[in-house]
């Protein structure tokens, strides 16, 4: 409509601004814990918050890896507690003064934690009475003036079972008092085994993590089973199809030989899975990956919260592990405990995969805002400009770089639609990026003038 009277007409055009990407480095942890809702992905941003929800006993696999992850600077953890078949309770057999079996002491909770319980049996304040002291390093208990007379209110078996939080006692010998009074002893319970986690439990836990799109690192805590590693790898690959790119982290078994590690890794060559050796440091590696910028390699970066390694490898063993695509952790004088080389099982650098993942998430984040607006050349041009703007930000961060000779740019973006595509409502985006790579080797030429 033409205006007759002089004046000003104002049109407000809302510019499409993509949402801010969520930070990289959110870790999904799967394992056992002493409490917490099972098979529920629970977000925690500090170890104190984790302990409130899942407990502090690091004999449980989830807790052990969560502690290491937070000590190494993890941004956020989605913890999934799994329940498996109960393990075996640790136990200790006590003998009487004549060396005959007298009592069987068992941990009240099955699992590895029971192996930390120490029992001290000594003479009580009077003859034929016993003092029993129990401790697992966190809880200490003492029971004095106990007797083996079943009719007494201080009957050792009944009294300890009613009052101890750590142990239960069974009477093995039915000999009359005082022949079965326990002899003085100081010993630790043994034989406790952890919960057995089935593949179906892992699958259920991975399904819970599927509901959290921000996760980009997944760890099956303390599980060295190659079948479970394959499940985690498949989960990461499937999620990456939906631009929810993820990398799995797994551990070798305790005491596993280099030969066995290399052999097991032959079947799992993937950009989406990282196998960490030696045993016991996978949680720390996950925390380190979370803390580092997505474009920075973990190579030669130190791990914290660890004072020793389960096994140290010789230079030849380290070479074999790296050739097989194993992320090896080593102790070096002057540098501490470090990641020898940050690679996945396909021998690809982890940082390269993470840069590509960041580009995928960024392009998806930008493109989603343009759905319904691309039926004109102007809309498609605007989409290309926004994607280019995002790529320029990655270039400024140093995550993508031009070729060394400068002939190839750090990225290429093209937005187009053929006649057939346009008829079907399809616009295509082609993006090529050149991720920055870690410099793993420095070659020095020394000229000696004489």
TIFIDREN-381421 format. One line per 3 residues: number of its first residue (from 1); their letters; for each residue x, y, z of C-alpha. Coordinates in Angstrom, 1 decimal. Layout:
<pts>
NUM = A = X Y Z ~ ...
</pts>
This chain:
<pts>
1 = XXX = 0.0 0.0 0.0 ~ 1.5 3.4 -1.0 ~ 1.9 6.0 1.7
4 = XXX = 0.1 9.3 1.2 ~ 1.2 11.3 4.2 ~ 4.9 11.8 4.9
7 = XXX = 6.3 9.6 7.7 ~ 8.6 6.8 8.6 ~ 7.7 3.1 8.3
10 = XXX = 9.8 0.7 10.4 ~ 10.2 -3.0 9.8 ~ 11.9 -5.1 12.4
13 = XXX = 13.8 -8.1 11.0 ~ 15.0 -10.7 13.5 ~ 18.4 -12.0 12.6
16 = XXX = 18.9 -15.7 13.0 ~ 21.5 -16.2 15.8 ~ 22.5 -19.8 16.5
19 = XXX = 22.4 -21.0 20.1 ~ 25.6 -21.3 22.1 ~ 27.1 -24.7 21.8
22 = XXX = 27.4 -26.6 25.0 ~ 30.9 -27.1 26.4 ~ 32.9 -30.1 25.2
25 = XXX = 34.1 -32.6 27.7 ~ 30.9 -33.9 29.4 ~ 31.6 -37.4 30.6
28 = XXX = 29.2 -40.3 30.9 ~ 30.3 -42.8 33.6 ~ 28.9 -46.3 34.0
31 = XXX = 29.7 -48.4 37.1 ~ 28.8 -49.7 40.5 ~ 28.2 -47.5 43.6
34 = XXX = 27.1 -48.0 47.1 ~ 23.9 -46.0 46.7 ~ 21.9 -44.0 44.1
37 = XXX = 19.1 -44.6 41.7 ~ 20.1 -47.5 39.3 ~ 20.1 -47.0 35.5
40 = XXX = 19.5 -43.3 35.7 ~ 21.8 -40.7 34.2 ~ 22.4 -38.3 37.1
43 = XXX = 24.3 -35.1 36.4 ~ 26.9 -34.0 39.0 ~ 29.4 -31.1 38.7
46 = XXX = 31.6 -31.8 41.7 ~ 32.9 -34.8 43.6 ~ 31.2 -33.5 46.8
49 = XXX = 27.9 -33.6 45.0 ~ 28.7 -37.0 43.6 ~ 29.4 -38.4 47.1
52 = XXX = 26.1 -37.1 48.4 ~ 24.3 -39.0 45.7 ~ 26.4 -42.1 45.2
55 = XXX = 28.7 -42.5 48.2 ~ 32.4 -42.1 48.8 ~ 33.6 -45.7 48.9
58 = XXX = 36.2 -45.9 46.0 ~ 36.1 -49.7 46.1 ~ 33.0 -49.3 43.8
61 = XXX = 34.0 -48.8 40.2 ~ 31.8 -45.7 39.5 ~ 33.1 -43.9 42.5
64 = XXX = 36.7 -44.7 41.8 ~ 36.6 -43.3 38.3 ~ 34.4 -40.3 39.2
67 = XXX = 37.0 -39.3 41.8 ~ 39.9 -39.6 39.3 ~ 37.8 -37.7 36.7
70 = XXX = 37.1 -34.8 39.0 ~ 40.7 -34.7 40.2 ~ 41.7 -34.2 36.6
73 = XXX = 39.3 -31.3 36.0 ~ 36.2 -32.9 34.5 ~ 33.6 -30.3 33.6
76 = XXX = 30.4 -32.4 34.3 ~ 29.7 -36.1 34.8 ~ 26.5 -38.0 34.1
79 = XXX = 26.8 -41.0 36.4 ~ 24.8 -44.2 35.8 ~ 24.8 -46.7 38.6
82 = XXX = 24.4 -50.3 37.3 ~ 23.3 -53.3 39.3 ~ 24.7 -56.7 38.6
85 = XXX = 24.9 -60.1 40.2 ~ 26.1 -59.8 43.8 ~ 29.8 -60.7 44.4
88 = XXX = 31.2 -62.7 47.2 ~ 31.7 -61.4 50.7 ~ 35.2 -61.3 52.1
91 = XXX = 35.7 -63.6 55.1 ~ 38.2 -64.7 57.8 ~ 38.4 -67.9 59.8
94 = XXX = 39.3 -67.6 63.5 ~ 40.7 -70.5 65.5 ~ 40.5 -71.2 69.2
97 = XXX = 43.4 -71.3 71.7 ~ 44.0 -75.0 70.7 ~ 44.2 -74.2 66.9
100 = XXX = 40.8 -75.6 66.1 ~ 38.3 -73.7 63.8 ~ 36.1 -71.5 66.0
103 = XXX = 34.4 -68.6 64.2 ~ 33.9 -67.5 60.6 ~ 33.9 -63.7 60.2
106 = XXX = 32.2 -62.3 57.0 ~ 31.8 -58.8 55.6 ~ 28.2 -57.7 55.8
109 = XXX = 28.4 -56.4 52.2 ~ 29.6 -58.4 49.3 ~ 32.3 -57.0 47.1
112 = XXX = 35.9 -55.8 47.1 ~ 35.4 -53.4 50.0 ~ 35.3 -56.3 52.4
115 = XXX = 38.9 -57.0 51.7 ~ 39.9 -53.8 53.5 ~ 38.3 -54.9 56.8
118 = XXX = 40.8 -55.7 59.6 ~ 39.9 -57.7 62.6 ~ 41.8 -57.7 65.9
121 = XXX = 41.0 -60.3 68.6 ~ 42.6 -59.9 72.0 ~ 42.0 -60.8 75.6
124 = XXX = 39.2 -58.9 77.4 ~ 39.4 -57.1 80.7 ~ 38.7 -60.4 82.5
127 = XXX = 39.7 -64.0 81.9 ~ 37.7 -66.0 79.3 ~ 36.4 -62.7 77.8
130 = XXX = 37.3 -61.3 74.4 ~ 37.8 -57.9 72.9 ~ 37.1 -57.5 69.2
133 = XXX = 38.2 -54.5 67.1 ~ 37.1 -54.0 63.5 ~ 38.0 -51.3 61.0
136 = XXX = 37.8 -50.8 57.2 ~ 39.7 -47.5 57.2 ~ 36.6 -45.4 57.4
139 = XXX = 34.6 -47.0 60.2 ~ 36.1 -48.4 63.4 ~ 34.3 -50.5 65.9
142 = XXX = 35.2 -52.0 69.2 ~ 33.4 -54.7 71.3 ~ 34.7 -55.5 74.7
145 = XXX = 34.1 -58.2 77.3 ~ 32.5 -60.7 74.8 ~ 31.9 -64.3 75.8
148 = XXX = 31.3 -67.5 74.0 ~ 28.4 -68.5 76.3 ~ 25.3 -68.6 74.1
151 = XXX = 23.1 -67.8 77.1 ~ 24.9 -64.5 77.9 ~ 23.7 -61.1 76.6
154 = XXX = 27.4 -60.5 75.6 ~ 27.5 -63.7 73.5 ~ 30.0 -62.8 70.8
157 = XXX = 28.1 -64.0 67.8 ~ 24.8 -62.5 68.7 ~ 26.2 -59.2 70.1
160 = XXX = 28.5 -58.5 67.1 ~ 25.8 -59.4 64.5 ~ 23.4 -57.0 66.2
163 = XXX = 25.8 -54.1 66.6 ~ 28.4 -54.2 63.9 ~ 28.0 -52.3 60.6
166 = XXX = 30.9 -54.1 59.0 ~ 30.9 -57.8 59.8 ~ 28.7 -60.8 60.7
169 = XXX = 30.0 -63.8 62.7 ~ 29.1 -67.5 62.5 ~ 30.1 -70.1 65.1
172 = XXX = 31.9 -73.0 63.4 ~ 32.7 -75.1 66.5 ~ 30.1 -76.1 69.0
175 = XXX = 32.6 -77.1 71.7 ~ 31.9 -76.0 75.2 ~ 33.3 -72.8 76.6
178 = XXX = 36.1 -71.9 77.0 ~ 37.6 -74.4 74.5 ~ 36.3 -72.4 71.5
181 = XXX = 37.4 -68.9 72.7 ~ 39.1 -67.2 69.8 ~ 42.9 -67.0 70.0
184 = XXX = 44.6 -63.6 69.8 ~ 44.8 -62.6 66.1 ~ 45.3 -59.5 63.9
187 = XXX = 44.3 -60.2 60.3 ~ 42.4 -58.9 57.3 ~ 39.4 -60.4 55.6
190 = XXX = 40.0 -61.7 52.0 ~ 38.2 -63.3 49.1 ~ 35.7 -60.6 48.4
193 = XXX = 34.8 -60.3 44.8 ~ 32.9 -57.4 43.0 ~ 29.5 -57.4 41.4
196 = XXX = 29.4 -59.1 38.1 ~ 28.1 -56.7 35.5 ~ 26.3 -58.3 32.6
199 = XXX = 26.2 -57.0 29.0 ~ 22.5 -56.4 29.3 ~ 23.2 -54.1 32.3
202 = XXX = 25.7 -52.1 30.2 ~ 23.3 -51.9 27.3 ~ 20.6 -50.5 29.7
205 = XXX = 23.0 -48.0 31.1 ~ 24.1 -46.9 27.6 ~ 20.4 -46.4 26.7
208 = XXX = 20.1 -44.0 29.7 ~ 23.1 -42.0 28.3 ~ 21.4 -41.7 24.9
211 = XXX = 18.9 -39.3 26.5 ~ 21.7 -36.8 27.3 ~ 22.8 -35.0 24.1
214 = XXX = 25.7 -33.1 25.7 ~ 27.8 -36.1 26.6 ~ 30.9 -36.6 24.4
217 = XXX = 33.0 -39.0 26.4 ~ 31.7 -42.4 27.7 ~ 33.5 -44.6 30.2
220 = XXX = 32.5 -48.1 31.3 ~ 34.3 -47.9 34.7 ~ 36.8 -50.6 35.5
223 = XXX = 35.5 -53.0 32.9 ~ 38.2 -54.6 30.7 ~ 35.9 -57.0 28.8
226 = XXX = 36.4 -56.6 25.0 ~ 32.7 -57.4 24.5 ~ 31.7 -54.4 26.7
229 = XXX = 34.2 -52.2 24.9 ~ 32.6 -53.2 21.6 ~ 29.2 -52.1 23.0
232 = XXX = 30.5 -48.7 24.1 ~ 32.2 -48.2 20.7 ~ 28.9 -49.1 18.9
235 = XXX = 27.0 -46.7 21.1 ~ 29.4 -43.9 20.3 ~ 29.2 -44.6 16.6
238 = XXX = 25.4 -44.7 16.6 ~ 25.1 -41.5 18.6 ~ 27.6 -39.8 16.2
241 = XXX = 25.2 -40.4 13.4 ~ 22.8 -37.9 15.1 ~ 25.6 -35.4 15.5
244 = XXX = 25.8 -36.3 19.2 ~ 29.5 -37.3 18.7 ~ 31.1 -39.4 21.4
247 = XXX = 34.3 -41.1 22.2 ~ 34.4 -44.2 24.4 ~ 37.2 -44.9 27.0
250 = XXX = 38.1 -48.3 28.3 ~ 40.8 -50.0 30.4 ~ 42.9 -53.0 30.1
253 = XXX = 42.7 -55.8 32.7 ~ 44.8 -55.8 35.9 ~ 48.2 -57.3 35.1
256 = XXX = 47.4 -57.9 31.4 ~ 50.5 -58.5 29.3 ~ 51.5 -56.3 26.4
259 = XXX = 51.1 -59.3 24.1 ~ 47.5 -59.8 25.2 ~ 46.7 -56.1 25.0
262 = XXX = 48.0 -55.9 21.4 ~ 46.0 -59.0 20.5 ~ 42.8 -57.8 21.9
265 = XXX = 43.1 -54.5 20.2 ~ 43.3 -56.0 16.8 ~ 39.5 -56.5 16.8
268 = XXX = 38.7 -52.9 17.8 ~ 40.2 -50.3 15.5 ~ 38.0 -47.3 15.8
271 = XXX = 38.3 -43.5 15.9 ~ 35.5 -43.7 18.5 ~ 37.2 -45.8 21.2
274 = XXX = 40.3 -45.2 23.4 ~ 41.9 -48.2 25.2 ~ 44.0 -47.0 28.2
277 = XXX = 46.9 -48.9 29.7 ~ 48.0 -49.7 32.3 ~ 45.0 -50.7 34.5
280 = XXX = 43.5 -48.1 36.9 ~ 43.9 -44.8 35.1 ~ 41.0 -44.6 32.6
283 = XXX = 39.0 -42.3 34.8 ~ 41.9 -39.9 35.0 ~ 42.3 -39.9 31.2
286 = XXX = 38.6 -39.1 30.8 ~ 38.9 -36.2 33.2 ~ 41.9 -34.9 31.3
289 = XXX = 40.1 -35.0 28.0 ~ 37.2 -33.1 29.6 ~ 39.5 -30.4 30.9
292 = XXX = 41.5 -29.9 27.7 ~ 40.1 -27.6 25.0 ~ 38.6 -29.9 22.3
295 = XXX = 41.4 -29.0 19.8 ~ 44.3 -29.7 22.2 ~ 46.0 -33.2 22.3
298 = XXX = 46.4 -35.1 25.5 ~ 49.9 -36.1 24.4 ~ 52.5 -35.5 27.1
301 = XXX = 49.9 -34.0 29.4 ~ 50.1 -34.9 33.1 ~ 47.5 -36.8 35.1
304 = XXX = 46.8 -35.7 38.6 ~ 45.5 -37.7 41.6 ~ 47.7 -40.7 40.8
307 = XXX = 50.9 -41.4 42.7 ~ 51.9 -44.7 41.1 ~ 51.1 -47.0 38.1
310 = XXX = 49.9 -50.6 38.3 ~ 52.6 -51.4 35.7 ~ 55.4 -49.5 34.0
313 = XXX = 56.3 -50.4 30.4 ~ 59.7 -50.5 28.9 ~ 60.5 -48.4 25.8
316 = XXX = 60.0 -51.4 23.5 ~ 56.7 -52.3 25.2 ~ 55.5 -48.7 24.8
319 = XXX = 56.3 -48.8 21.1 ~ 54.3 -52.0 20.7 ~ 51.3 -50.5 22.5
322 = XXX = 51.4 -47.3 20.5 ~ 51.7 -49.2 17.2 ~ 48.6 -51.2 18.3
325 = XXX = 46.6 -48.0 19.0 ~ 46.7 -48.1 22.8 ~ 46.8 -44.9 24.8
328 = XXX = 49.7 -45.7 27.1 ~ 50.3 -43.8 30.4 ~ 53.9 -43.6 31.6
331 = XXX = 55.9 -42.0 34.4 ~ 58.7 -39.7 33.3 ~ 61.2 -38.0 35.5
334 = XXX = 60.6 -34.3 35.7 ~ 57.1 -34.6 34.0 ~ 55.3 -36.9 36.3
337 = XXX = 52.6 -39.4 35.1 ~ 51.8 -38.4 31.6 ~ 49.9 -39.6 28.5
340 = XXX = 52.5 -41.0 26.2 ~ 50.4 -40.3 23.0 ~ 46.8 -39.3 22.7
343 = XXX = 45.4 -41.8 20.2 ~ 42.4 -44.0 19.6 ~ 42.4 -47.7 18.8
346 = XXX = 42.6 -46.7 15.0 ~ 45.8 -44.8 15.8 ~ 44.0 -41.5 15.0
349 = XXX = 44.8 -38.5 17.2 ~ 42.0 -37.9 19.7 ~ 42.2 -34.2 19.2
352 = XXX = 41.6 -34.5 15.4 ~ 38.4 -36.5 16.0 ~ 37.2 -34.0 18.6
355 = XXX = 37.8 -31.1 16.2 ~ 35.8 -32.8 13.5 ~ 33.1 -33.6 16.1
358 = XXX = 33.0 -29.9 17.2 ~ 32.6 -28.9 13.5 ~ 29.7 -31.3 13.1
361 = XXX = 27.9 -30.1 16.2 ~ 28.4 -26.5 15.2 ~ 27.1 -26.9 11.6
364 = XXX = 24.1 -28.8 12.9 ~ 23.4 -26.1 15.5 ~ 23.6 -23.4 12.8
367 = XXX = 21.6 -25.2 10.2 ~ 18.7 -26.1 12.5 ~ 17.9 -22.4 12.9
370 = XXX = 17.4 -22.0 9.1 ~ 14.9 -24.8 8.6 ~ 11.9 -23.3 6.8
373 = XXX = 13.8 -20.3 5.5 ~ 15.9 -21.8 2.7 ~ 13.4 -21.6 -0.2
376 = XXX = 15.2 -18.5 -1.6 ~ 18.7 -17.7 -2.7 ~ 18.9 -15.2 0.1
379 = XXX = 18.1 -17.7 2.8 ~ 20.7 -20.2 1.5 ~ 23.3 -17.4 1.3
382 = XXX = 22.6 -16.5 4.9 ~ 23.1 -20.1 6.0 ~ 26.4 -20.2 4.2
385 = XXX = 27.5 -16.9 5.9 ~ 26.6 -18.2 9.3 ~ 28.4 -21.5 8.8
388 = XXX = 31.4 -19.5 7.5 ~ 31.3 -17.3 10.6 ~ 31.3 -20.4 12.8
391 = XXX = 34.3 -21.9 10.9 ~ 36.2 -18.6 11.2 ~ 35.7 -18.8 15.0
394 = XXX = 37.2 -22.3 14.9 ~ 40.1 -20.9 12.9 ~ 40.7 -18.1 15.4
397 = XXX = 40.8 -20.7 18.2 ~ 43.5 -22.5 16.3 ~ 41.5 -25.7 16.0
400 = XXX = 41.6 -25.7 12.2 ~ 44.5 -24.5 10.1 ~ 45.6 -24.0 6.5
403 = XXX = 48.1 -26.3 4.9 ~ 51.8 -25.7 5.7 ~ 52.4 -24.2 2.3
406 = XXX = 49.3 -22.0 2.5 ~ 47.8 -23.4 -0.6 ~ 44.8 -25.1 1.1
409 = XXX = 42.5 -23.1 3.4 ~ 41.5 -24.2 6.9 ~ 38.0 -24.9 5.7
412 = XXX = 35.7 -24.9 2.7 ~ 31.9 -24.3 2.8 ~ 29.3 -24.7 0.1
415 = XXX = 25.5 -24.5 0.3 ~ 23.5 -25.6 -2.7 ~ 20.3 -27.3 -3.9
418 = XXX = 19.7 -29.1 -7.2 ~ 16.3 -28.9 -9.0 ~ 15.4 -32.4 -7.7
421 = XXX = 16.6 -31.5 -4.2 ~ 14.6 -28.3 -4.2 ~ 11.5 -30.1 -5.3
424 = XXX = 11.9 -32.4 -2.3 ~ 12.7 -29.6 0.1 ~ 16.4 -30.4 0.5
427 = XXX = 19.3 -28.1 0.8 ~ 22.8 -29.6 1.0 ~ 25.8 -28.3 2.9
430 = XXX = 29.3 -29.4 2.1 ~ 32.0 -28.6 4.7 ~ 35.7 -29.5 4.6
433 = XXX = 38.0 -28.8 7.5 ~ 41.7 -29.2 8.3 ~ 42.0 -30.0 12.0
436 = XXX = 45.2 -29.0 13.7 ~ 47.4 -32.0 14.6 ~ 49.6 -32.5 17.6
439 = XXX = 53.3 -32.2 16.9 ~ 54.5 -35.5 18.2 ~ 58.1 -35.4 17.0
442 = XXX = 60.8 -32.8 17.0 ~ 63.8 -33.5 14.7 ~ 67.0 -31.5 15.5
445 = XXX = 69.9 -31.0 13.1 ~ 73.1 -30.2 14.9 ~ 76.0 -28.7 12.9
448 = XXX = 79.4 -29.0 14.6 ~ 82.1 -26.6 13.3 ~ 85.7 -27.6 13.8
</pts>
